[in-house]
């Protein structure tokens, strides 16, 4: 009887490291942040991501919790998914990015709820213009404008900076999830400004895509940085000589998630009236809501 070929320990460790690195990047976490949230040293995490660290189950469980994923999701092999999933994955892998996006939208249309413009969710990094465009759009449509960060701070009873300091990314994510579901439960019509990293949480991104018309407010890395600084926030430049490179890495890691939006508005090199006009025109064309004009 033939012996089933199995992956070597080195290959398994390399795959594990790639998963951890991809999840961390997608959530916009530095290795230092992951170390703080998991209580696993940065040196150990570096070895793990390079496929060199033979990490214990206990430590790996802490890493999984900090990344808001299951231990099984980090270590499972391809033989643990259904035959249907394997066939779907193989089909999707053969498609180019545009066709992958269309396939995803077809799945949402067939198996998920409608995304009419009764709720509009704005996603994107800080400095893209979500607050300005969102508040103006909500006023024009005469519906509430909800800043999810404000809802998170109400639930936590403190500013976001303190929530992160006391509870880490995990505590913040729990409040973010609760805040989003609370807003969706009590508001049938609204414009929601989300945090930049919400797309890194698959469940929350899928929730937005199936309950709202999602708009990616896009800008160049340089404009993201400059607009935040122009608002008087110098934190991006503090203790980080490589701030722009770090910003580019985060944008690169999140771009495929942002790109799932139903509408993309590029504010690069645009003045506010131009970006707002582009937003309203796109919503008028794509949405079913008759009062968007």
C-alpha positions in Angstrom: 0.0 0.0 0.0 1.3 3.4 -1.0 2.3 5.7 1.9 0.5 9.1 1.8 3.0 11.9 1.2 3.0 14.4 4.0 4.5 17.8 4.3 7.8 18.0 6.2 8.0 19.9 9.6 10.0 22.6 7.9 7.3 23.1 5.3 4.6 23.3 8.0 6.6 25.8 10.0 7.1 27.9 6.9 3.4 27.9 6.0 2.6 28.8 9.6 5.0 31.7 9.5 3.5 33.0 6.3 0.0 32.8 7.8 1.0 34.7 10.9 2.8 37.4 8.9 -0.1 37.8 6.4 -2.7 38.1 9.2 -0.6 40.6 11.2 0.0 42.8 8.1 -3.7 42.6 7.1 -4.7 43.8 10.5 -2.2 46.7 10.4 -0.3 45.4 13.4 3.4 45.8 13.8 5.4 43.0 15.3 5.7 45.1 18.5 1.9 45.4 18.7 1.4 41.7 18.2 4.1 41.0 20.9 2.3 43.3 23.4 -1.1 41.7 22.7 0.1 38.1 22.8 2.8 38.4 25.5 5.1 36.6 23.1 8.6 38.2 22.5 9.3 40.1 19.3 12.3 37.9 18.8 10.2 34.7 19.0 7.6 36.2 16.6 10.4 37.1 14.1 11.6 33.5 14.2 8.0 32.2 13.8 7.3 34.4 10.8 10.5 33.3 9.2 9.5 29.6 9.6 12.4 29.0 12.1 10.6 28.9 15.4 9.2 25.6 16.6 6.5 27.4 18.8 4.6 25.6 21.5 0.8 25.2 21.3 0.4 27.4 24.3 2.3 30.3 22.8 0.7 29.8 19.4 -2.8 30.0 21.0 -1.9 33.4 22.5 -0.7 34.6 19.0 -4.0 33.3 17.5 -6.1 35.1 20.0 -4.1 38.4 19.5 -4.8 38.0 15.7 -8.5 37.3 16.4 -8.4 34.0 14.7 -8.7 30.3 15.7 -5.7 28.2 16.5 -7.1 25.6 14.0 -7.2 28.3 11.3 -3.4 28.8 11.7 -2.4 25.1 11.7 -5.0 23.4 9.5 -3.9 21.8 6.3 -5.6 21.8 2.9 -7.0 18.3 3.6 -9.3 19.8 6.3 -11.5 21.7 3.9 -14.4 20.3 1.9 -14.1 19.1 -1.6 -16.4 22.0 -2.7 -14.1 24.5 -1.1 -11.1 23.1 -2.8 -12.8 23.2 -6.2 -14.0 26.8 -5.6 -10.5 27.9 -4.5 -8.9 26.3 -7.6 -11.4 28.1 -9.9 -11.0 31.4 -8.2 -7.2 31.2 -8.3 -7.4 30.9 -12.1 -9.3 34.2 -12.5 -7.6 37.5 -12.8 -8.2 40.1 -10.1 -11.1 41.8 -11.9 -12.9 38.5 -12.5 -12.3 37.5 -8.8 -14.0 40.8 -7.8 -16.9 40.1 -10.1 -17.2 36.5 -8.8 -17.3 37.8 -5.2 -20.0 40.3 -6.0 -22.1 37.5 -7.6 -21.8 35.4 -4.5 -23.0 38.4 -2.4 -25.9 39.1 -4.7 -26.9 35.4 -4.7 -26.4 34.4 -1.1 -26.3 37.6 0.9 -28.8 40.4 1.6 -29.3 43.5 -0.5 -26.9 46.4 -0.2 -29.3 49.2 -1.2 -28.2 52.7 -0.2 -30.4 52.9 2.9 -27.0 52.6 4.7 -23.8 53.9 3.2 -20.5 52.8 4.8 -17.3 54.7 4.1 -14.0 52.7 4.4 -10.4 53.8 3.9 -7.4 55.0 5.8 -7.2 58.1 8.0 -6.8 61.3 5.9 -8.8 60.1 2.9 -11.6 62.4 3.6 -14.2 60.1 5.1 -15.3 62.5 7.8 -15.8 65.5 5.6 -17.4 63.7 2.7 -19.6 61.5 5.0 -21.0 64.3 7.1 -21.8 66.4 4.0 -23.4 63.4 2.3 -25.5 62.6 5.4 -26.7 66.2 5.6 -27.6 66.2 1.9 -29.6 62.9 2.3 -31.1 64.1 5.7 -30.0 60.9 7.4 -27.7 60.4 10.5 -23.9 60.5 10.2 -22.3 57.9 12.5 -18.6 57.9 13.3 -17.9 54.4 14.5 -15.0 55.5 16.6 -17.4 57.7 18.6 -19.6 54.7 19.2 -16.6 52.7 20.3 -15.5 55.3 22.8 -19.1 55.5 24.2 -19.1 51.7 24.8 -15.6 51.7 26.3 -16.1 54.8 28.4 -12.8 56.3 27.3 -10.8 57.5 24.2 -9.6 55.0 21.7 -6.0 55.6 22.7 -6.8 54.5 26.3 -8.8 51.5 25.1 -5.7 50.4 23.1 -3.4 51.0 26.0 -5.5 49.1 28.5 -7.1 46.4 26.4 -4.9 46.2 23.3 -6.1 45.4 19.8 -8.2 42.5 21.0 -10.2 44.7 23.4 -10.6 47.4 20.7 -11.8 44.9 18.1 -14.4 43.5 20.5 -15.8 47.0 21.0 -15.6 47.8 17.3 -17.7 44.7 16.5 -20.3 45.5 19.1 -20.5 49.1 18.0 -21.1 48.2 14.4 -23.8 45.7 15.2 -25.5 48.1 17.6 -25.6 50.8 14.8 -26.9 48.4 12.2 -29.6 47.2 14.7 -31.0 50.6 15.5 -30.5 52.5 12.2 -32.1 51.6 8.9 -30.7 54.7 7.2 -27.4 56.3 7.9 -23.9 57.1 6.7 -21.3 55.3 8.7 -17.6 56.4 8.9 -15.6 53.3 9.8 -12.0 53.0 11.1 -9.2 52.3 8.7 -8.5 48.8 9.9 -12.1 47.4 10.0 -11.6 45.7 6.7 -9.0 43.5 8.2 -11.7 41.7 10.2 -13.3 39.4 7.7 -16.6 39.1 9.5 -17.0 42.9 9.9 -16.1 43.5 6.2 -18.6 40.9 5.1 -21.2 42.5 7.4 -20.6 45.9 5.8 -20.8 44.5 2.3 -24.1 42.7 3.0 -25.9 45.5 5.0 -24.5 48.7 3.4 -23.4 50.2 0.2 -19.7 50.3 0.9 -17.6 53.2 -0.6 -13.8 53.1 -0.5 -12.5 56.7 -0.1 -9.1 56.3 -1.6 -6.0 58.6 -1.5 -2.3 58.3 -2.1 0.0 57.4 0.8 1.5 60.9 0.7 -1.9 62.5 0.9 -3.0 60.3 3.8 0.0 61.3 5.7 -0.1 65.1 4.9 -3.8 65.4 5.6 -3.4 63.8 9.0 -0.5 66.2 9.8 -2.4 69.2 8.5 -5.2 68.3 11.0 -2.5 68.8 13.8 -1.9 65.2 14.5 1.9 64.6 14.6 1.7 61.1 16.0 2.4 59.4 12.6 5.9 61.0 12.7 6.7 60.4 16.3 9.2 57.6 17.1 9.0 56.4 13.5 11.7 57.4 11.1 10.1 55.1 8.5 6.5 56.3 8.9 5.9 56.6 5.1 7.2 53.1 4.4 5.1 51.7 7.2 2.0 53.4 5.8 2.7 52.0 2.4 3.0 48.5 3.8 -0.3 48.8 5.6 -2.1 50.2 2.5 -0.6 47.4 0.4 -1.8 44.8 2.9 -5.3 46.2 3.0 -5.8 47.2 -0.6 -7.4 43.9 -1.6 -9.9 44.3 1.2 -10.7 47.9 0.4 -11.2 46.9 -3.2 -14.2 44.8 -2.3 -16.2 48.0 -1.9 -19.2 48.5 -4.2 -17.9 52.0 -5.1 -14.4 53.5 -5.2 -13.9 57.3 -4.9 -10.3 58.4 -5.5 -9.7 61.8 -3.8 -6.1 62.0 -4.9 -5.3 65.5 -6.2 -9.0 66.4 -5.9 -10.5 69.4 -4.0 -13.5 68.7 -1.7 -16.2 69.8 -4.1 -14.8 67.6 -6.9 -14.6 64.5 -4.6 -18.1 65.1 -3.2 -19.5 65.5 -6.7 -17.8 62.3 -7.7 -19.3 60.5 -4.7 -22.8 61.7 -5.3 -22.6 60.9 -9.0 -21.4 57.4 -8.3 -24.1 56.8 -5.7 -26.8 58.2 -8.0 -25.7 55.7 -10.7 -25.2 52.6 -8.6 -27.7 52.8 -5.8 -31.4 52.0 -5.8 -32.3 54.7 -3.3 -34.3 57.4 -5.2 -33.3 60.3 -2.9 -29.7 60.2 -3.9 -29.2 62.9 -6.6 
